């Protein structure tokens, strides 16, 4: 399964959160609301359970207003105080949802703290990454269910139209944090503020009414990007800025493009650096080949081949060794080359050509069955083996 969304945004959390909170197929559970969360807004004390019918005491606002008058460790009191002040209901909801999201964001942050400074390591190790996905999924699912019940307890029935945007915001925030986990905290906060400010400016330009003409829009977006680059260059050191750009480059989703290729986190980081710094494809290939060596470079290129990926994805399910996958891939290449050569041979009769093509097909089928095992080959044959039938075609 392709996991590019997961990989790029924190290599774990961003896709989990987005899939969990936004997936229309996800069915919300109805857990018993944990009222110690509702009555623990600032996470300072653990309050006893309170029945949902209890009515919190609302403060009377009779003097010069201070925001601190609204504060309460009980989310219900805080919400009631906002309404008592006369805040419009949409404003109350925006404030409460943001506050509750912040509470759960902190809990998610604690859950994934162990991933700090492991960006490239997790990009490199697909099995370790998948184990983390499996381990964290249920925890995230439970947190979201609690969050939903808490908001319903505080706000009653409310429109879910903003659910996707809430999830995207939370997911984007955590993804950005993971991408900047190598910066000191204060600098990371300033970096994220800068990104958010320019992202909002880009959105505003893209959604302008009436729409800005395309040429003019591209010019404005380019100027905005240059302004952002200038501000980031003033905030970050050259090395820090280079690392940020490296992590956000398209090459950071190597997991999808390097099926079965074994590399360390540092190797993937260097490959990403080469990919982003080399202007020409030929230069990029030469530098990667020099870095990896001829044998591993061949594996690197093979891993990006759809034909290899098809074999690998099936073989992985049946725990077929990587060496056998490589052998099967080479068998396909050799069989197709033989078939092309035989079709081009005008010195033999059509009957001999047909028999020769059939023999290539039968020989290749036997070899693949031996290399992959009957079960894995059967699955591969039904899924991606149409090319075997094509070996017999005369044209």
Secondary structure, 3 states (H helix, E strand, C coil): CCCHHHHHCCCCHHHHHHHHHHCCCCCCCCCCCCHHHHCCCCCCCCCCCCCCCCCCCCCCCCCCCCHHHHCCCCHHHHHHHHHHHCCCHHHHHHHHHHHHHHHHHHHHHHHCHHHCCCHHHHHHCHHHHHHHHHHHHHHHHHHHHHHHHHHHHHHCCCCCCCHHHHHHHHHHHHHHHHHCCCCCHHHHHHHHHHHHHHHHHHHHHHCCCCCCCHHHHHHHHHHHHHHHHHHHHHHCCHHHHHHHHHHCCHHHHHHHHCCCCCCCHHHHHHHHHHHHHCCCHHHHHHHHHHHHCHHHHHHHHHHCCHHHHHHHHHHHHCCCCHHHHHHHHHHHHHHHHHHHHHHHCCCCCHHHHHHHHHHHHHHHHHHHHHHHCHHHHHHHHHHHCHHHHHCCCCC
